[in-house]
Amino acid sequence: MQQTNRPVIFITVPLAPALMAQLSAQFDCLHGWELQDALLAGEVWPAVRAVVTTGAAGAARQLLQALPAVELVACVGVGFDAIDLDYAREHGIAVTTTPGVLDHCVADTALALLLAVLRRVVQADRFVREGCWLQGGFPLASSLSGKRCGIVGLGNIGRAIARRAEAFDMQVSYHGPGRKVDVAYPYYADLLEMAAAVDVLVLALPGGAATHHVVDGRVLDALGPEGVLINIARGSVVDQAVLVERLLDGRLGGAGLDVFEQEPQVPEALFDLPNVVLTPHVASATVETRTAMARLMLDNLLAHFSGRPLLTPLRLS
């Protein structure tokens, strides 16, 4: 790399071409996907001052140890469970994410999945394309109106989902670490109790060790054979093997899944189930939202290197 006076940054995975061009125009960029062998061999890059990453790629301890001068991890996304926050805290490394700008898009996806499952949109589309309509009518589906919707995690995204669910005349309740004083939705301190009381369980909680497999067999059994699970959070929050079992044997009514435990690997047992809709982790994947996420990440980078306060820092203390 040619020596310049520009800050050196480490980009973990390929990003959108427009964003890569913006980063290259202002920084000296190391491409992490080209340096995996060197990283495994223990190479160190002492000139790197910032890491640019995504929620899925994160920044593991091994990577941060290879960047002894790093000052900032700038994440394009709101998920931070793949970033070693303990290491960042111990070494004074700031971490930023891109909250706010993707809330509506992710909430839209949650409702799209719910509509697709309950109204059987994917199956109806196939029914028409395969000429089945010529042989008779399509089976009846289920309405959203009047259904009880339990949201796990009433942060910004959870609240956006709640507003959309209300617009469909659904009865909203929520579960989380504590009651929110500024909402009137019924609160359940016990997830199992809420799962037993609702028709639809929507997951909008963070990933990480604290929420690993929080939706287990007991929760799925409480949701029951008429219940539907929607997951736009993280694959790790659901015991995926148990979820597959419950869907296969009919103990769970249906699911709309945008995230999985071992992405991009998805259990093939789900592929032929008519009551399951699968999408490839695209909840925030619109031009408008990804542009806004990129802009916010870049603004955090520029603020850091100009000595201004970060726009959206994580609190690590």
N, C-alpha and C positions, 0 to 999 in steps of 0.2 A: 504494500500500500504506500502510495506517495505521501510524503510527510507534508502536512498543511497545518494551519492554525485552527482548523475547524475541530470541534469536539468529535471524538470517536464514539460511535454507538454500535451495539451488538444487536442485530435483528434475528430473533430466534427462528422464525418461519417466514416463507414468502407472504407478502401482503398484496393488497390490490395494486396494480401497476401505477395508478395515479399517486397513491401514497408512497410507494417505493421511489417514485421520481422526486416527490417533494422531499423525502428524507435524504436522498442522494444529493440533492441540490444544496442542502444546508449542513450536512454532516458527512464525515468519513464513516462509511458503513461496512461492518463485518457481517457476513451472511452465515448465520449459525448452521443452516442446513448443509453448508459446504464444509463445515469444520467439525463435524461429529467425530471423525476418527481422531483428530487432533485433541478434541476435548476428552475423549476416552483415554488417550495416551498421556493425559496430564498436562497438556500445554497450558500456559498462562498468558493472558493478554492484559498487561498492566496499563495500557493506554486507554482502555475502554472506560467511559464515564457514565454510560447509561445503557440499559437494556430495553429494547422495544419488543413486546410480546403480545400474545393473545391470551384470553382466559383459558383456552384449552392447552396451549403450549406451556404457559406459565414460566417460572424461573426456578429451577430446582437448586438445591444447595450445591451440588457439584458444579453447576454453571457459575453460580455467584462466587464460589471459591476460586474459580479460574479467572475472575475479573476483580482483582484486589482493590482497584481504584474506583469501582462503580459507585455512583452516588444516587442513582434513580432507576427504578423499574417502572416503565410506562406501559400500561396494559390497554390494548384495544378491546374493551369488554368490561363487564361488571363482575365476572367470576374471578376470584383470586385464590381459590383452593389449591391451584397448582403452583402458586408462588410460595416459596419458603419464607413466610412472614417472620418466623422466629429468627432466622439468620439475618433478615433485613433489620429487624429490631435491634439485634445484638451488635450490628455493625453500622448503625446509623444510616441505612439506605432508605430513602423515601420510596413510596409506592403510590402510583396513581392509577385510577380506573376511569371508565367513561360512563358514570351513572346519569340518569335523567334522559339522555338522548335516545335511548332504545326502549324505554318503558312501554310506549304505546304500540310499537311494532311487535314486541314480545307478547303483549296482552292480546293483540289481534290474532296472533298465531294460536294462542291458547283457545280462543273462541272459535277459530277456524277448525281446529282439531275436534273441539267438542261438537260443533255443528256436523262435521264430517262423520263422526262416530254415531251420534244420535239420529241424524237424518239420513245416514247411509249414503252419503254423497258419492263416495268412490265406487261403491257397488252399483249405484244407480247409473253412473256414467258408463261403467262396463256393461251393464244390462242393455243400454241403448246401443253402444258400439258393436256388441256381439250379436245384435239382431234379435235379442230375446223379447223385446217389446212386441214384436210381430206375433209372438205366441201367447201373449197375455200380459196382465198388468204387473207392476212391481209391488212386492210386499210392503205393508205399512211399516213406517219408521216411528220414532219417538219424538215428542215435542220437547223443547227446552223450557217453555213457559210452565211455571209452577214447580219445576224441579228444584231440589235443595242442593245448593252448591257450597261445598266447604273448601276454603282456600287455606293451604298450609304456607304461611309466610305472607304477612300483610305489610310488606315494604312497598316501595314505589310501584313495582310491577304488580304485586298482589292487589294493590288498591286499584290500579288500572283495569285489572281483570274483574274486580268486584263491580266497578261501574258498568262495564260491558255486560256482565251477567245480569245486573239489575235492569238494564235496558231490554233484556230478553224476558223480563218478569220472573227471574229466578230468585229464590230466597237464599241470601248470602249469609254465611257464618265463617269464622276463621279460627285457626290455631296458630300459636307462635310462642315465643319465650315469655311474653307477658301481654296483658290487655292493653289495647290502644285507647287512650283517653279521648281521642278526637273522632272516633267513629261509633256508630250506633249498632253495628252488626253484632249479633250474638257471638260471644267468645267462648271457646272450649279450651280449658287448660290441658285436657287429656285428648290426645290425637285419636286414640282408640274410640273414645266416646263420640267424637265428632264423626268419625268414619261410619259408625253405626247409625248416625242420625241423618246422613245426607245421601243423595243419589249420585252426586258427582264429586270427586275429590281432585282438586287442581293443585299441583305442586309448584310453588314459586319461592322456594327457600334456597339459601346458599348451600353449596356443596362443602366438602371437607370432613374431617374426622368427627366433628360434633354431630353431623347429620347423616353419617354413613348408615345406610339401610334403615333409616328411621321408619320407612314404609316397609314393613315386613309381612310375614304371613298372617299375623294376627290382625293387622290393619286391613289387609286385603280381604280377609274373611269377614271382618265387620262391615266392609263396604258391600260385599255380597254379590250374588249372581245377577242382580239387576243393576249393580253399580258400575260406574265408569271412572277410570283413572286417566287424568291428563297430566303429562309431565313435560314442562318446558324449563325445568330447573337444571338439574344435573343427574346423569345416570346413576351416580353413586348413592343417591338418596333412597333408591328403591332396591330391594333384594331382587335382582332381575331373574335369577333362576326360579325363585318362588313365584314371581309374577307370571312367567311363562307357564308354569305348572297350573296356576289358577285359571289362566285363560284357556288352556288346553282342556282342562276337565270341567269347565263351565262354572267354577266357583266365583269367577269375576265376570261381569257382564260385557265389558269392553274396555278398550284403552286407546288413547291417542298419544303417541310418543315421539318427541322430537330429540330426545337425548337417551344415551345408552351407556352401559358400564364400560365397554371396551370399544369405543368408537374408533374407526368406522365399522367395526364388526358388529353385526346385529344377529341375534339368534334366528336361524333359518326357520325354526318352528313357528315363528310369527308370520311368515310370509303368506301363508295360505289361509290365515284366519280372517273371516269376513267381518268380524267385530273389532278389528284392530286397524288403525291408520298410522302409518310410519312416515316420518319426514327426517331428512339428514341434518339435524342440528341447524335449522335455518330460521329460528325464531326472530332473529334480528336482521335477517338477510334481505334487506331492500336497499336500493341505491341510496335513497334519502337517509336512512338510518346509518348505514355503513359510512357514508360521507360525513355525517355529523360525528360519529365515533372517531373517525380518523382525524377530523379537525380538532376535536377536544384533546385527543392524545398528543397531537402535534403542538397544540397550544401549551400543554403542560410541559413538554420538552423545551419549548422556546422560553417559557417563563423560568424554568429552572436554570437554563444557561445564561439568562440575562439577569439573574439575581432577584427576580420577582416571585411573589408567593405562588405556590402551586394552586391550580384551580380546583382540582378534585383529589386531594390527598387522602389516602387511607389513614385512619388513626391506629397506630401500631402500639401505643403505650397501654 
